[in-house]
Amino acid sequence: MKAWLVRFGSLYVFNVVVLVIIGAVLPTVRVGWAAIWASLILTLATIWIKPALTGWFRRRAAKSAHERTRIGEASVQGGLVFLVELLIWIVVVWLSPVVVAGWFWGYLLPPLLLLLAWAIYAAVDDRIEGHAGALYDKATGSPVDASTPAGAVPSAPTVTAPKVERPARDPYEGLTAEQRKMLDEL
């Protein structure tokens, strides 16, 4: 429960900051105090809706992945990520008092800014969640390791997983019967 609360809280605060910046940078997007409610919607969508949508779109795109080149596949994957961001932005605008004017500046550019912001968050999320976890422990009175300096964030103990022997991967995994037959004939 603690890990979920820390993750939710740190992502919520990060999203408030991102929404305020989007409102300040883009003249056609008014956020203001709506950032508090919009960030709640954005955080919930990021935690629950974004992984489901991304997985669904990727499964759909994987059906025709063998027909595309490497550049084409990268383009499709980038388009899918943008589409998920766009759908989440539309949900945030629809369910919050955020005011948007214009399609390009109001609906197409903010998802790109969200994408950039979430890339930054992904790069620093361990440190952010570590600091949030330390604040949570301090607020709840949970015991903190005495060897950790007061300003430092306690690091998680390093655990090495036992080496697991994995069976050889089937080269025909994910292929239809017709595709297997064609490969066998080669």
C-alpha positions in Angstrom: 0.0 0.0 0.0 2.9 2.4 0.9 4.5 1.9 -2.5 1.2 2.6 -4.3 0.6 5.8 -2.2 4.1 7.0 -2.8 4.0 6.4 -6.5 0.5 8.0 -6.8 1.6 11.1 -4.7 4.8 11.7 -6.5 3.2 11.3 -9.9 0.3 13.6 -8.8 2.6 16.4 -7.8 4.7 16.0 -10.9 1.5 16.2 -13.1 0.4 19.3 -11.3 3.7 21.0 -12.1 3.5 19.8 -15.8 -0.1 21.0 -16.2 0.8 24.4 -14.8 3.7 24.6 -17.2 1.5 23.6 -20.1 -1.0 26.3 -19.1 1.8 28.9 -18.9 3.6 27.9 -22.1 0.6 27.5 -24.4 -1.7 30.5 -24.7 -4.7 28.5 -25.9 -4.7 26.2 -22.8 -6.0 27.6 -19.6 -5.3 25.5 -16.6 -5.0 27.7 -13.4 -6.5 26.1 -10.3 -8.0 23.4 -12.5 -4.5 21.8 -12.4 -5.4 20.3 -9.0 -8.4 18.3 -10.4 -6.9 17.7 -13.8 -3.8 16.3 -12.3 -5.9 13.8 -10.3 -7.5 12.7 -13.6 -4.2 12.6 -15.4 -2.5 10.6 -12.6 -5.3 8.0 -12.5 -5.3 7.8 -16.3 -1.5 7.4 -16.3 -1.6 4.6 -13.8 -4.6 2.6 -15.1 -5.7 3.7 -18.5 -2.4 4.3 -20.2 -1.0 0.8 -19.8 -4.2 -0.8 -20.9 -4.5 1.4 -24.0 -0.9 1.0 -24.9 -1.1 -2.8 -24.6 -4.3 -2.9 -26.7 -2.8 -0.7 -29.5 0.4 -2.6 -29.5 -1.3 -6.0 -29.8 -3.4 -4.6 -32.7 -0.3 -3.2 -34.4 1.7 -6.4 -33.9 -0.6 -8.3 -36.2 0.8 -6.5 -39.2 4.4 -5.8 -37.9 5.9 -8.4 -40.3 4.7 -6.3 -43.2 6.6 -3.1 -42.2 10.3 -2.1 -42.4 12.2 -1.1 -39.3 11.6 2.6 -39.9 7.9 1.8 -40.6 7.6 -0.1 -37.3 9.3 2.7 -35.4 6.9 5.2 -36.9 3.9 3.0 -36.0 5.1 2.6 -32.4 5.7 6.4 -32.1 2.3 7.1 -33.6 0.7 4.7 -31.1 2.4 6.4 -28.1 1.2 9.8 -29.4 -2.3 8.4 -29.9 -2.4 7.2 -26.3 -1.2 10.6 -25.1 -3.8 12.3 -27.2 -6.7 10.1 -25.8 -5.5 10.7 -22.2 -5.3 14.5 -22.9 -8.9 14.5 -24.3 -10.1 12.6 -21.2 -8.4 15.2 -19.0 -9.9 18.1 -20.8 -13.3 16.5 -20.9 -13.5 15.6 -17.2 -11.8 18.7 -15.8 -12.2 22.4 -16.0 -9.2 22.8 -18.2 -10.1 25.2 -21.1 -8.7 24.5 -24.6 -9.0 26.5 -27.7 -7.8 25.4 -31.1 -7.0 21.9 -32.4 -3.3 22.3 -32.9 -2.3 24.4 -29.9 -5.0 22.9 -27.7 -5.2 19.2 -28.6 -2.2 18.2 -30.6 0.7 20.1 -28.9 -0.1 19.3 -25.2 0.2 15.5 -25.7 3.7 16.1 -27.1 4.5 18.1 -24.0 3.1 15.4 -21.8 5.2 12.8 -23.6 8.3 14.9 -23.0 7.4 15.4 -19.4 6.7 11.7 -18.8 10.0 10.8 -20.4 11.7 13.1 -17.9 9.7 11.6 -15.1 10.7 8.1 -16.2 14.3 9.1 -16.0 14.1 10.4 -12.5 11.1 8.5 -11.0 13.3 6.3 -8.7 14.8 9.4 -7.0 11.4 11.2 -6.8 9.7 8.1 -5.3 12.6 7.6 -3.0 12.3 11.1 -1.6 8.5 10.8 -1.4 8.9 7.4 0.4 11.3 9.1 2.9 8.8 11.9 3.5 6.0 9.3 3.9 8.1 7.4 6.5 8.8 10.6 8.4 5.1 11.6 8.4 3.9 8.2 9.6 6.6 7.7 12.1 7.9 4.6 10.4 11.3 3.5 11.6 14.1 4.8 9.4 17.5 3.2 9.3 19.8 4.9 11.8 22.8 4.6 9.5 21.2 6.8 6.9 22.1 10.5 7.2 19.1 12.8 7.9 19.0 14.4 4.4 19.7 11.2 2.4 17.1 8.9 1.0 17.5 5.3 2.2 18.3 3.0 -0.7 16.7 -0.3 -1.2 18.9 -3.3 -0.4 20.4 -4.9 -3.5 18.9 -8.3 -4.1 20.2 -10.6 -6.8 17.8 -12.9 -8.3 18.8 -16.6 -8.6 19.9 -17.5 -12.1 17.0 -19.4 -13.8 17.6 -21.7 -16.7 15.2 -20.8 -19.4 14.1 -23.2 -22.1 15.1 -22.5 -25.7 12.7 -20.1 -27.3 10.5 -21.6 -30.1 11.5 -19.8 -33.3 7.9 -20.3 -34.5 6.3 -18.7 -31.5 3.5 -16.3 -32.4 3.2 -17.6 -36.0 0.1 -19.0 -37.6 0.0 -22.5 -39.0 0.3 -21.1 -42.6 3.4 -19.0 -41.6 5.0 -22.0 -40.0 4.5 -24.1 -43.1 5.9 -21.3 -45.3 9.1 -21.1 -43.1 9.4 -24.9 -43.2 9.3 -24.9 -47.0 12.2 -22.4 -47.1 
